[in-house]
Amino acid sequence: MGIIEKIKEIEAEMARTQKNKATEYHLGQLKAKIAKLRTQLLEPPKGSSAGGDGFEVTKFGHGRVALIGFPSVGKSTMLTLLTGTHSEAASYEFTTLTCIPGIIHYNDTKIQLLDLPGIIEGASEGKGRGRQVIAVAKSSDIVLMVLDASKSEGHRQILTKELEAVGLRLNKRPPQIYFKKKKTGGISFNSTLTLTHVDEKLCYQILHEYKIHNAEILFREDATVDDLIDVIEGNRRYMKCIYVYNKIDVIGIDDVDRLARQPNSVVISCNLKLNLDRLLAKMWEEMGLVRVYTKPQGQQPDFSEPIVLSSDRGGCSVEDFCNHIHRNLLKDLKYVLVWGTSARHYPQHCGISHMLHDEDVVQVVKKKEREDGGRGRFKSHSNTPARISDREKKAPLKT
């Protein structure tokens, strides 16, 4: 019996089993078995290279966004409109057969947009080119799930189920569970609050299913059995997802309003080029990119090309900013001068732990340089760069 047949057999057994207090331990063990089998399904066959016949493309720019959806929902048309890159679009399904990259120039940054082939139900089991598509999606910063607004909501549920089957968790945060394997000492089970979904016995049974007999586990929230299995597996990817409903020009205004009010959703029409600016703004918001401009001592700030940091990937502190420029910069750093919404006054002397905001201006002062740091040397009458003065009208200074 193959892995897929085993998974279907266990799913059928779970469907037959009534859910009550007496069967929760049995169901927990079945969920652990399915998670183990799905992990084996994603592993490359023994004796073969791990590369496979995927269509991964080189990362470029300050972020990566993947388009995922059923065939003929408008992914290729969206790529052409947002990036100018031509992607074959036609009225028949599976027009796109490989990964086509494009670059979005937005807010002084470059965002890589990937048009992926449409996936179908059963993609997590290898149907179509589902595994290659999902592998590329895992390497992205956020996912745009493109849906046809004129079709049923079942498409969104099918795609979410396929992505979760391969370890992608959309719009979820990692469970607050501390887990660490040990060599000896047995299993140490603790929690900081009352648990309603998992108890000590069920936790032991799931760990034994994974052949883990020595471990330390601490629950910091009322997590479920699925959360516990995700932590034990350790290969889950938690990603932000924007649900993009295309073709709103063929449905009524009431349906458009209902879809637009759903969480993490944007409604657009590629045919009429409607609401694409809102989609870009939502994408920028979810990616959490922060632009920081540099100012050489005694000169005007350089607004031509910012240093782009990510609040999701690494952080936006002065330390991250210095490491992004050069790894040895922190050794010679004395302090930095900051102009922007993160500063209480202009300029503010800050250390490496200071958190930077979008469009801040930073001047690095090294240990051998003068301590005045070039304050008051702007050529304009104001002691503040022009771009920051414009922004202050919208965001007043902190007091």
C-alpha positions as a printed NumPy array, in Angstrom:
array([[  0.   ,   0.   ,   0.   ],
       [  1.357,   3.401,  -0.983],
       [  1.557,   6.513,   1.201],
       [ -1.423,   8.174,  -0.473],
       [ -3.586,   5.084,   0.06 ],
       [ -2.569,   4.962,   3.725],
       [ -3.522,   8.635,   4.175],
       [ -6.93 ,   8.095,   2.573],
       [ -7.535,   5.017,   4.733],
       [ -6.769,   6.932,   7.944],
       [ -8.938,   9.873,   6.803],
       [-11.805,   7.453,   6.195],
       [-11.355,   5.996,   9.69 ],
       [-11.407,   9.489,  11.192],
       [-14.606,  10.279,   9.291],
       [-16.267,   7.123,  10.71 ],
       [-15.169,   7.823,  14.291],
       [-17.534,   9.83 ,  16.462],
       [-15.964,  12.843,  18.162],
       [-16.395,  12.711,  21.918],
       [-14.322,  12.554,  25.092],
       [-13.734,   8.815,  24.758],
       [-12.334,   8.979,  21.214],
       [-10.2  ,  12.138,  21.424],
       [ -7.036,  10.134,  22.216],
       [ -7.601,   7.823,  19.252],
       [ -8.27 ,  10.764,  16.918],
       [ -5.14 ,  12.513,  18.163],
       [ -3.019,   9.485,  17.294],
       [ -4.614,   9.278,  13.827],
       [ -3.809,  12.956,  13.184],
       [ -0.183,  12.338,  14.152],
       [ -0.013,   9.361,  11.748],
       [ -1.367,  11.473,   8.876],
       [  1.143,  14.26 ,   9.591],
       [  4.022,  11.743,   9.512],
       [  2.815,  10.233,   6.228],
       [  2.417,  13.642,   4.576],
       [  5.95 ,  14.559,   5.616],
       [  7.195,  11.342,   4.   ],
       [  5.19 ,  12.181,   0.878],
       [  7.056,  15.468,   0.456],
       [ 10.497,  13.931,   0.909],
       [ 12.388,  13.06 ,  -2.304],
       [ 12.721,   9.34 ,  -3.099],
       [ 15.809,   7.606,  -1.724],
       [ 18.666,   7.38 ,  -4.181],
       [ 17.505,  10.397,  -6.228],
       [ 18.747,  13.977,  -6.216],
       [ 16.804,  16.432,  -4.097],
       [ 16.614,  18.988,  -6.891],
       [ 13.949,  17.329,  -9.036],
       [ 12.356,  19.013, -12.019],
       [ 11.127,  22.143, -10.28 ],
       [ 11.024,  25.617, -11.804],
       [ 12.535,  27.712,  -9.026],
       [ 13.8  ,  31.119, -10.113],
       [ 16.533,  33.225,  -8.536],
       [ 15.379,  35.624,  -5.827],
       [ 15.577,  39.288,  -6.783],
       [ 14.562,  42.532,  -5.164],
       [ 13.482,  43.318,  -1.623],
       [ 10.649,  40.79 ,  -1.372],
       [  8.918,  37.946,  -3.167],
       [  5.199,  37.442,  -3.782],
       [  3.678,  34.263,  -5.268],
       [  0.411,  34.092,  -7.209],
       [ -1.543,  30.928,  -6.431],
       [ -4.931,  29.968,  -7.793],
       [ -6.971,  27.715,  -9.995],
       [ -6.438,  27.84 , -13.764],
       [ -7.936,  30.799, -15.683],
       [ -8.581,  33.112, -12.734],
       [ -6.448,  35.987, -14.082],
       [ -2.97 ,  35.423, -12.603],
       [ -1.115,  36.005, -15.892],
       [ -3.137,  39.136, -16.679],
       [ -2.417,  40.488, -13.202],
       [  1.333,  39.892, -13.653],
       [  1.279,  41.79 , -16.952],
       [ -0.636,  44.744, -15.467],
       [  1.478,  45.071, -12.318],
       [  4.951,  44.405, -13.739],
       [  4.77 ,  44.907, -17.504],
       [  6.175,  41.4  , -17.988],
       [  4.327,  39.507, -20.706],
       [  2.748,  36.266, -19.557],
       [  0.667,  34.195, -21.951],
       [ -3.033,  34.647, -21.192],
       [ -5.877,  32.845, -22.951],
       [ -9.415,  31.659, -22.336],
       [ -8.396,  28.004, -21.944],
       [ -7.013,  26.428, -18.756],
       [ -3.336,  25.731, -17.968],
       [ -2.049,  28.498, -20.248],
       [  0.924,  29.028, -17.924],
       [  3.066,  25.897, -17.624],
       [  6.126,  27.259, -15.818],
       [  7.09 ,  30.001, -13.343],
       [  7.207,  33.495, -14.89 ],
       [  8.817,  36.248, -12.753],
       [  8.171,  39.974, -12.913],
       [  9.281,  43.037, -10.914],
       [  6.938,  45.549,  -9.258],
       [  8.501,  48.989,  -8.694],
       [  6.621,  50.394,  -5.708],
       [  7.63 ,  52.93 ,  -3.029],
       [ 11.309,  52.984,  -4.086],
       [ 11.506,  49.188,  -3.722],
       [ 11.579,  46.216,  -6.079],
       [  9.179,  43.362,  -5.345],
       [  9.425,  40.108,  -7.277],
       [  6.051,  38.758,  -8.422],
       [  5.845,  35.119,  -9.543],
       [  3.133,  33.862, -11.881],
       [  2.773,  30.147, -11.103],
       [  0.794,  27.497, -13.005],
       [ -2.734,  26.876, -11.764],
       [ -3.055,  24.116,  -9.184],
       [ -5.922,  21.673,  -8.87 ],
       [ -7.482,  19.624,  -6.101],
       [ -5.005,  16.926,  -5.101],
       [ -1.949,  19.11 ,  -5.751],
       [ -0.442,  18.139,  -2.391],
       [ -0.458,  14.51 ,  -3.577],
       [  1.446,  15.367,  -6.744],
       [ -1.397,  15.945,  -9.216],
       [ -0.575,  18.391, -12.   ],
       [  2.52 ,  20.379, -11.044],
       [  1.196,  21.053,  -7.566],
       [  4.34 ,  20.105,  -5.65 ],
       [  6.573,  22.418,  -7.685],
       [  4.088,  25.288,  -7.338],
       [  3.804,  24.842,  -3.574],
       [  7.6  ,  24.587,  -3.195],
       [  8.013,  27.993,  -4.847],
       [  5.215,  29.435,  -2.708],
       [  7.054,  28.318,   0.437],
       [ 10.06 ,  30.422,  -0.574],
       [  7.944,  33.581,  -0.896],
       [  7.3  ,  36.276,   1.684],
       [  3.545,  36.423,   1.143],
       [  1.01 ,  34.599,  -1.031],
       [ -1.658,  36.163,  -3.234],
       [ -4.464,  33.638,  -3.573],
       [ -6.24 ,  34.703,  -6.765],
       [ -9.909,  33.646,  -6.858],
       [-12.713,  34.055,  -9.381],
       [-15.343,  36.27 ,  -7.76 ],
       [-18.074,  34.751,  -9.94 ],
       [-17.482,  31.205,  -8.672],
       [-18.233,  29.528,  -5.361],
       [-16.32 ,  30.035,  -2.116],
       [-15.377,  26.351,  -2.236],
       [-12.313,  27.189,  -4.346],
       [-10.797,  29.13 ,  -1.462],
       [-11.378,  26.23 ,   0.932],
       [ -9.871,  23.706,  -1.497],
       [ -6.725,  25.797,  -2.013],
       [ -6.322,  26.408,   1.722],
       [ -6.683,  22.667,   2.397],
       [ -4.057,  21.794,  -0.252],
       [ -1.585,  24.325,   1.151],
       [ -2.129,  23.195,   4.745],
       [ -1.55 ,  19.574,   3.704],
       [  2.025,  20.462,   2.74 ],
       [  2.785,  22.545,   5.825],
       [  1.744,  26.059,   4.778],
       [ -0.231,  27.896,   7.451],
       [ -1.965,  30.971,   6.054],
       [ -2.554,  34.047,   8.236],
       [ -1.695,  32.143,  11.405],
       [  0.998,  32.697,  13.989],
       [  3.198,  29.905,  15.365],
       [  1.719,  28.169,  18.433],
       [  3.026,  29.33 ,  21.785],
       [  4.433,  25.911,  22.676],
       [  7.993,  25.297,  23.852],
       [  9.281,  21.9  ,  22.724],
       [ 12.773,  20.446,  23.066],
       [ 14.027,  16.906,  22.661],
       [ 16.33 ,  15.49 ,  25.336],
       [ 18.553,  12.436,  25.597],
       [ 17.332,  11.325,  29.026],
       [ 14.873,  12.293,  31.742],
       [ 11.569,  11.202,  30.239],
       [  8.825,  13.612,  29.205],
       [  8.354,  16.83 ,  31.184],
       [  4.842,  18.258,  30.625],
       [  3.896,  21.735,  31.912],
       [  1.461,  24.526,  31.072],
       [  0.976,  28.122,  32.192],
       [ -2.825,  27.963,  31.944],
       [ -5.709,  25.495,  31.903],
       [ -5.785,  23.363,  28.744],
       [ -9.112,  22.374,  27.181],
       [ -7.97 ,  20.589,  23.994],
       [ -4.872,  18.654,  25.101],
       [ -4.041,  16.894,  28.338],
       [ -0.916,  15.114,  29.559],
       [ -2.042,  11.646,  28.47 ],
       [ -2.849,  12.76 ,  24.904],
       [  0.473,  14.591,  24.684],
       [  2.336,  11.42 ,  25.733],
       [  0.5  ,   9.318,  23.146],
       [  1.312,  11.741,  20.317],
       [  4.977,  11.93 ,  21.33 ],
       [  5.183,   8.13 ,  21.482],
       [  3.709,   7.988,  17.987],
       [  6.768,   9.961,  16.882],
       [  8.971,   7.638,  19.007],
       [  9.933,  10.538,  21.283],
       [ 10.387,   9.341,  24.867],
       [ 12.532,  12.147,  26.301],
       [ 11.411,  15.725,  25.797],
       [ 10.438,  18.937,  27.525],
       [  7.175,  20.583,  26.531],
       [  5.532,  23.755,  27.856],
       [  2.154,  25.135,  26.74 ],
       [  1.892,  28.921,  26.9  ],
       [ -1.577,  28.983,  25.31 ],
       [ -4.64 ,  26.754,  25.022],
       [ -3.381,  25.022,  21.876],
       [ -5.084,  22.24 ,  19.913],
       [ -3.824,  18.801,  18.894],
       [ -3.006,  20.14 ,  15.408],
       [ -0.882,  22.911,  16.935],
       [  1.052,  20.368,  18.998],
       [  1.692,  18.199,  15.924],
       [  2.892,  21.249,  13.961],
       [  5.418,  22.065,  16.685],
       [  6.682,  18.477,  16.832],
       [  7.022,  18.297,  13.038],
       [  8.963,  21.563,  13.053],
       [  8.71 ,  22.101,   9.268],
       [  5.656,  24.336,   9.106],
       [  5.771,  27.668,   7.282],
       [  3.591,  30.466,   8.628],
       [  2.814,  32.96 ,   5.867],
       [  0.57 ,  35.928,   5.272],
       [ -1.976,  35.518,   2.514],
       [ -4.099,  38.079,   0.659],
       [ -7.261,  36.734,  -0.959],
       [ -7.633,  38.54 ,  -4.295],
       [-11.087,  38.272,  -5.86 ],
       [-10.782,  38.991,  -9.59 ],
       [-13.543,  39.545, -12.184],
       [-15.77 ,  41.685,  -9.942],
       [-17.139,  43.318, -13.095],
       [-19.333,  40.257, -13.725],
       [-21.077,  40.129, -10.304],
       [-23.465,  42.422,  -8.472],
       [-22.463,  45.271,  -6.166],
       [-23.854,  43.442,  -3.101],
       [-21.544,  40.473,  -3.746],
       [-18.6  ,  42.827,  -4.285],
       [-19.307,  44.525,  -0.949],
       [-19.569,  41.159,   0.836],
       [-16.245,  39.92 ,  -0.561],
       [-14.452,  43.211,   0.118],
       [-15.447,  43.117,   3.808],
       [-13.904,  39.695,   4.433],
       [-10.592,  39.672,   6.372],
       [ -7.387,  39.878,   4.301],
       [ -9.384,  40.27 ,   1.078],
       [ -9.105,  42.659,  -1.882],
       [-11.507,  42.843,  -4.819],
       [-10.165,  43.769,  -8.273],
       [-10.929,  43.561, -11.965],
       [ -7.971,  42.963, -14.27 ],
       [-10.242,  43.397, -17.285],
       [-11.259,  46.959, -16.298],
       [ -8.093,  47.671, -14.232],
       [-10.122,  48.356, -11.088],
       [ -8.677,  48.654,  -7.544],
       [ -5.122,  47.563,  -8.477],
       [ -3.689,  50.461,  -6.446],
       [ -5.479,  49.127,  -3.345],
       [ -3.987,  45.687,  -4.   ],
       [ -0.464,  47.148,  -4.135],
       [ -1.05 ,  49.109,  -0.921],
       [ -2.343,  45.982,   0.865],
       [  0.609,  43.972,  -0.411],
       [  3.048,  46.613,   0.883],
       [  1.317,  46.658,   4.27 ],
       [  1.442,  42.88 ,   4.706],
       [  5.096,  42.562,   3.637],
       [  6.204,  44.89 ,   6.444],
       [  9.007,  46.541,   4.476],
       [ 10.72 ,  49.582,   6.01 ],
       [ 12.702,  52.086,   3.929],
       [ 15.617,  53.812,   5.655],
       [ 17.519,  56.602,   3.893],
       [ 21.148,  57.395,   4.618],
       [ 22.669,  60.817,   5.215],
       [ 26.43 ,  61.369,   4.793],
       [ 27.933,  63.768,   7.301],
       [ 27.586,  67.39 ,   6.196],
       [ 25.493,  66.506,   3.135],
       [ 21.86 ,  66.202,   2.131],
       [ 20.13 ,  62.817,   2.649],
       [ 20.272,  60.367,  -0.237],
       [ 16.657,  59.744,  -1.24 ],
       [ 17.538,  57.941,  -4.469],
       [ 17.937,  54.403,  -3.11 ],
       [ 16.861,  53.377,   0.414],
       [ 18.098,  50.605,   2.653],
       [ 15.115,  48.237,   2.802],
       [ 14.558,  46.223,   5.974],
       [ 11.815,  43.748,   6.801],
       [  9.95 ,  43.729,  10.096],
       [  8.944,  40.083,   9.444],
       [ 12.255,  38.546,   8.333],
       [ 14.935,  40.219,  10.416],
       [ 13.834,  43.361,  12.171],
       [ 14.131,  47.1  ,  11.812],
       [ 16.56 ,  48.089,  14.553],
       [ 19.676,  50.212,  14.106],
       [ 21.704,  47.014,  14.548],
       [ 19.883,  45.398,  11.603],
       [ 20.44 ,  48.569,   9.564],
       [ 24.2  ,  48.511,  10.235],
       [ 24.51 ,  44.793,   9.499],
       [ 22.685,  45.322,   6.217],
       [ 25.285,  47.884,   5.13 ],
       [ 28.383,  46.023,   6.347],
       [ 28.94 ,  43.391,   8.992],
       [ 31.928,  45.251,  10.481],
       [ 30.154,  48.597,  10.788],
       [ 28.99 ,  47.901,  14.359],
       [ 32.599,  47.641,  15.563],
       [ 33.304,  51.282,  14.674],
       [ 29.838,  52.642,  15.498],
       [ 29.546,  55.273,  18.222],
       [ 25.892,  56.204,  17.726],
       [ 23.492,  57.189,  14.97 ],
       [ 21.481,  60.347,  14.353],
       [ 17.881,  59.692,  13.362],
       [ 15.298,  61.93 ,  11.699],
       [ 11.755,  60.619,  11.233],
       [  8.69 ,  59.367,  13.057],
       [ 10.745,  57.038,  15.268],
       [ 12.676,  60.014,  16.721],
       [ 11.346,  62.135,  19.587],
       [ 13.291,  65.181,  18.42 ],
       [ 15.472,  66.047,  15.423],
       [ 18.061,  64.706,  15.333],
       [ 17.952,  62.067,  18.061],
       [ 21.065,  60.237,  19.268],
       [ 20.2  ,  56.52 ,  19.176],
       [ 21.887,  53.235,  20.007],
       [ 21.761,  49.916,  18.217],
       [ 18.497,  48.831,  19.886],
       [ 16.48 ,  51.777,  18.528],
       [ 13.639,  50.633,  16.233],
       [ 13.428,  52.456,  12.91 ],
       [ 10.232,  53.43 ,  11.099],
       [  9.437,  53.689,   7.414],
       [ 11.159,  56.64 ,   5.662],
       [ 13.49 ,  57.431,   8.555],
       [ 16.794,  59.173,   7.77 ],
       [ 19.89 ,  57.807,   9.536],
       [ 23.391,  59.21 ,   9.831],
       [ 26.088,  56.901,  11.178],
       [ 28.637,  58.47 ,  13.533],
       [ 31.791,  56.424,  13.987],
       [ 34.061,  56.516,  17.011],
       [ 36.786,  58.535,  15.264],
       [ 34.437,  61.161,  13.814],
       [ 33.415,  64.448,  15.429],
       [ 30.62 ,  64.185,  17.927],
       [ 28.549,  67.02 ,  16.384],
       [ 27.669,  64.536,  13.617],
       [ 26.914,  67.293,  11.138],
       [ 23.886,  68.656,  12.947],
       [ 22.473,  71.796,  11.422],
       [ 24.401,  71.399,   8.166],
       [ 21.428,  71.057,   5.866],
       [ 21.491,  73.565,   3.03 ],
       [ 17.801,  74.352,   3.476],
       [ 16.56 ,  76.762,   6.142],
       [ 14.893,  73.92 ,   8.009],
       [ 16.864,  71.525,  10.179],
       [ 14.812,  68.651,   8.737],
       [ 14.935,  66.972,   5.294],
       [ 12.124,  68.074,   2.982],
       [ 10.603,  64.603,   2.698],
       [ 10.279,  64.284,   6.485],
       [  8.747,  67.772,   6.78 ],
       [  6.023,  66.751,   4.333],
       [  5.353,  63.588,   6.257],
       [  5.097,  65.392,   9.59 ],
       [  1.948,  67.106,   8.352],
       [  0.311,  63.684,   8.327],
       [  2.139,  62.145,  11.304],
       [  2.932,  64.649,  14.108],
       [  6.009,  64.184,  16.239],
       [  5.941,  62.215,  19.461],
       [  6.024,  64.298,  22.582]])
